Amino acid sequence: MNEPSTTTHFGYRDVPVAEKQKLVGRVFTSVAARYDLMNDLMSFGVHRIWKRWFTATSGVRHGDAVLDLAGGTGDIAALLLPLVGERGSVVIGDINAAMLHIGRDRLLDRGCVRNLSYAQLNAEALPFPDASFDAVTIAFGLRNVTDKDVALREMHRVLRPGGRVLILEFSAVQSQILKPLYDFHSFRVLPRLGAMIAGDAESYQYLAESIRKHPDQATLKAMMETAGFARVDVRNLSAGIVAIHRGYKI
């Protein structure tokens, strides 16, 4: 029987499993104040299109209860609220307090209060009963989770039968022409932007490395099926720079 690994990856570094959560927390606490601006600069604003497509094709309906994991600065929740309507609800969950505070303040400024709540939580141990939600969403957060298999099982547990999980995440670029340009942007441009705009090149170096360590489309699909999800499908956006994975609890 294989012994559980005592190390995991933090970007390209191997670190003790117990330390990764703390290291990821430092990254997002460092970048929280400039997170949205950096997203716009890094993706040339395309991340907003990805997020709109993600929510528009989510199948979330009026009256649904949705858990938005790694909810960060509230972008996904703001797009989900009109879909769930007055009878639905959205819970923003994030492990990082700084990100949650910024998200809450931004949404309050936009008048988003009703049917919206916040929870500081770990995706590997969700503090909700079984079958609590009609949908679980996570956008650009799964790659930062230490044990993705445990987190996927937790997402499956808190879904009601017929509910769906929706994952928007960076993935493996499918175009061989685009790949070297994407690598140059990730490893040469992003850390410099991070240094200039956020005063933190190291965190953006980690973020670029974490994308490369994240499971590719087929691997994540298989992980979701192992966690119990059925009818798992994958849709690539922007030639696979990001992908949407969807699975159902039956």
C-alpha positions as CSV (number, residue, x, y, z in Angstrom):
1,M,0.0,0.0,0.0
2,N,1.4,3.4,-1.0
3,E,2.2,5.8,1.8
4,P,0.6,9.3,1.5
5,S,3.0,11.9,0.2
6,T,4.4,14.3,2.8
7,T,5.1,16.9,0.2
8,T,3.2,18.8,-2.5
9,H,4.0,21.4,-5.1
10,F,4.0,25.1,-4.5
11,G,4.6,26.3,-8.1
12,Y,7.7,24.4,-9.1
13,R,8.9,23.9,-5.5
14,D,8.2,20.9,-3.4
15,V,7.0,21.9,0.1
16,P,5.5,20.0,3.1
17,V,1.8,19.4,2.6
18,A,1.1,21.3,5.9
19,E,2.8,24.4,4.6
20,K,1.1,24.9,1.2
21,Q,-2.1,26.4,2.6
22,K,-0.1,29.0,4.5
23,L,2.1,29.9,1.5
24,V,-0.9,30.2,-0.8
25,G,-2.5,32.4,1.8
26,R,0.5,34.7,1.8
27,V,0.3,35.0,-2.0
28,F,-3.3,36.1,-2.1
29,T,-3.0,38.4,1.0
30,S,-0.2,40.1,-0.9
31,V,-2.0,40.6,-4.2
32,A,-5.5,41.1,-2.9
33,A,-5.6,44.9,-3.2
34,R,-4.4,44.8,-6.8
35,Y,-6.0,41.5,-7.8
36,D,-8.6,42.8,-10.2
37,L,-6.3,45.3,-11.9
38,M,-3.7,42.6,-12.4
39,N,-6.2,40.3,-13.8
40,D,-7.2,42.9,-16.4
41,L,-3.6,43.5,-17.3
42,M,-2.6,39.9,-17.4
43,S,-5.4,38.8,-19.6
44,F,-6.0,42.0,-21.5
45,G,-9.4,42.0,-20.0
46,V,-10.4,38.7,-21.5
47,H,-10.9,37.2,-18.0
48,R,-14.2,39.1,-17.8
49,I,-15.4,37.5,-21.0
50,W,-14.4,34.0,-19.6
51,K,-16.3,34.7,-16.4
52,R,-19.4,35.9,-18.2
53,W,-19.4,32.9,-20.5
54,F,-18.9,30.6,-17.5
55,T,-21.9,31.9,-15.6
56,A,-24.1,32.4,-18.7
57,T,-23.7,28.7,-19.6
58,S,-23.8,27.4,-16.0
59,G,-27.4,26.3,-16.1
60,V,-28.0,28.1,-12.8
61,R,-31.7,28.9,-12.5
62,H,-34.1,31.1,-10.5
63,G,-34.3,29.9,-6.9
64,D,-31.1,27.9,-6.9
65,A,-28.7,27.9,-3.9
66,V,-25.2,28.3,-5.2
67,L,-21.8,28.0,-3.4
68,D,-19.1,30.0,-5.1
69,L,-15.8,28.7,-3.9
70,A,-12.6,30.8,-4.1
71,G,-15.1,33.6,-4.5
72,G,-12.3,36.2,-4.1
73,T,-13.4,39.7,-5.1
74,G,-16.9,38.7,-6.0
75,D,-16.8,38.7,-9.8
76,I,-18.6,35.4,-10.2
77,A,-21.1,36.0,-7.4
78,A,-22.1,39.3,-9.0
79,L,-22.9,37.5,-12.2
80,L,-24.8,34.7,-10.4
81,L,-27.1,36.9,-8.3
82,P,-29.4,37.9,-11.2
83,L,-29.6,34.2,-12.3
84,V,-30.7,32.9,-8.9
85,G,-33.2,35.8,-8.4
86,E,-35.1,36.7,-5.3
87,R,-35.8,33.1,-4.3
88,G,-32.2,31.9,-4.7
89,S,-29.0,32.5,-2.8
90,V,-25.2,32.7,-3.3
91,V,-22.6,31.9,-0.7
92,I,-19.1,33.2,-1.4
93,G,-16.6,31.0,0.2
94,D,-12.8,31.7,0.3
95,I,-10.0,30.6,2.5
96,N,-8.4,34.0,2.4
97,A,-9.8,36.7,4.7
98,A,-8.3,39.6,2.7
99,M,-9.9,38.5,-0.5
100,L,-13.3,38.0,1.2
101,H,-13.2,41.5,2.7
102,I,-12.4,43.1,-0.6
103,G,-15.1,41.1,-2.3
104,R,-17.7,42.1,0.4
105,D,-16.8,45.8,0.1
106,R,-17.0,45.8,-3.7
107,L,-20.3,44.0,-3.7
108,L,-21.7,46.3,-1.1
109,D,-20.7,49.3,-3.2
110,R,-22.6,47.8,-6.1
111,G,-25.7,47.3,-3.9
112,C,-25.4,43.5,-3.8
113,V,-26.7,42.6,-0.4
114,R,-29.8,40.4,-0.6
115,N,-29.5,36.6,-0.9
116,L,-25.7,36.9,-0.5
117,S,-23.5,35.6,2.3
118,Y,-19.9,35.0,3.0
119,A,-17.9,32.2,4.6
120,Q,-14.2,31.9,5.3
121,L,-13.6,28.2,4.6
122,N,-11.3,25.5,3.3
123,A,-12.5,23.7,0.2
124,E,-11.2,20.5,1.6
125,A,-13.6,20.6,4.6
126,L,-16.7,22.5,3.7
127,P,-18.8,23.5,6.7
128,F,-22.1,22.7,5.2
129,P,-24.5,19.7,5.5
130,D,-24.8,17.1,2.8
131,A,-27.0,18.1,-0.2
132,S,-27.1,21.9,0.6
133,F,-26.6,23.4,-2.8
134,D,-28.0,23.2,-6.4
135,A,-24.6,24.2,-7.9
136,V,-21.0,24.7,-6.8
137,T,-18.8,27.0,-8.8
138,I,-15.1,27.6,-8.5
139,A,-13.2,30.0,-10.9
140,F,-9.4,30.2,-10.9
141,G,-9.2,28.6,-7.5
142,L,-8.9,24.9,-7.8
143,R,-5.2,24.9,-8.8
144,N,-4.4,26.5,-5.4
145,V,-6.1,23.8,-3.4
146,T,-3.6,21.4,-1.7
147,D,-5.6,18.2,-2.0
148,K,-7.8,18.6,-5.1
149,D,-9.3,15.1,-4.8
150,V,-10.6,15.8,-1.3
151,A,-12.0,19.1,-2.4
152,L,-13.8,17.5,-5.4
153,R,-15.4,14.9,-3.0
154,E,-16.5,17.7,-0.7
155,M,-18.1,19.6,-3.6
156,H,-19.9,16.4,-4.6
157,R,-21.1,15.9,-1.0
158,V,-22.7,19.3,-0.5
159,L,-24.5,19.1,-3.8
160,R,-28.1,18.0,-4.0
161,P,-29.0,15.1,-6.4
162,G,-29.1,16.6,-9.9
163,G,-26.8,19.5,-8.8
164,R,-23.8,20.5,-10.8
165,V,-20.2,21.5,-10.2
166,L,-18.7,24.1,-12.6
167,I,-14.9,24.7,-12.7
168,L,-13.3,27.5,-14.6
169,E,-9.5,27.1,-14.5
170,F,-6.4,27.7,-16.5
171,S,-5.6,24.5,-18.4
172,A,-3.3,23.1,-21.1
173,V,-3.0,25.3,-24.3
174,Q,-4.0,23.2,-27.3
175,S,-2.3,25.4,-30.0
176,Q,1.4,24.7,-30.6
177,I,1.7,28.1,-32.3
178,L,0.2,29.9,-29.3
179,K,2.1,27.9,-26.6
180,P,5.5,29.6,-26.8
181,L,3.9,33.1,-26.8
182,Y,1.8,32.1,-23.8
183,D,4.9,30.8,-22.0
184,F,6.7,34.0,-22.7
185,H,3.8,36.1,-21.4
186,S,3.5,33.9,-18.3
187,F,7.2,33.8,-17.2
188,R,8.6,37.0,-18.6
189,V,5.8,39.5,-18.6
190,L,3.6,38.5,-15.6
191,P,6.3,38.7,-12.9
192,R,7.4,42.1,-14.2
193,L,3.8,43.4,-14.2
194,G,3.5,42.0,-10.6
195,A,6.6,43.9,-9.6
196,M,5.5,47.1,-11.2
197,I,1.7,47.1,-10.3
198,A,1.4,45.0,-7.2
199,G,5.0,45.3,-5.8
200,D,5.3,41.5,-5.8
201,A,7.0,39.6,-8.6
202,E,7.4,36.4,-6.6
203,S,3.6,35.9,-6.2
204,Y,3.0,36.2,-9.9
205,Q,5.9,33.9,-10.6
206,Y,4.1,31.3,-8.4
207,L,0.8,31.9,-10.1
208,A,2.4,31.2,-13.5
209,E,4.0,28.1,-12.2
210,S,0.8,26.9,-10.5
211,I,-1.0,26.9,-13.9
212,R,1.6,24.6,-15.3
213,K,1.3,22.2,-12.3
214,H,-2.5,22.1,-12.5
215,P,-4.0,18.9,-14.1
216,D,-4.8,19.2,-17.8
217,Q,-8.2,18.8,-19.2
218,A,-8.3,15.0,-19.4
219,T,-6.7,14.5,-16.0
220,L,-9.1,16.8,-14.2
221,K,-12.1,15.2,-16.0
222,A,-10.9,11.8,-14.7
223,M,-10.4,13.2,-11.2
224,M,-14.0,14.5,-11.2
225,E,-15.3,11.1,-12.3
226,T,-13.4,9.4,-9.5
227,A,-14.9,11.9,-7.0
228,G,-18.4,10.7,-8.1
229,F,-19.4,13.2,-10.8
230,A,-21.3,11.9,-13.8
231,R,-21.7,13.3,-17.3
232,V,-18.5,15.3,-17.0
233,D,-17.7,17.4,-20.0
234,V,-15.0,19.9,-20.9
235,R,-15.2,23.1,-22.9
236,N,-12.0,24.9,-23.9
237,L,-11.9,28.6,-24.2
238,S,-9.2,30.6,-26.0
239,A,-7.5,27.5,-27.3
240,G,-7.4,25.8,-24.0
241,I,-5.8,28.7,-22.0
242,V,-8.8,28.1,-19.8
243,A,-11.3,25.3,-19.7
244,I,-14.7,24.9,-18.1
245,H,-15.3,21.5,-16.5
246,R,-18.9,20.5,-15.6
247,G,-20.1,17.5,-13.8
248,Y,-23.4,16.3,-12.2
249,K,-24.3,14.5,-9.0
250,I,-26.8,11.8,-9.7
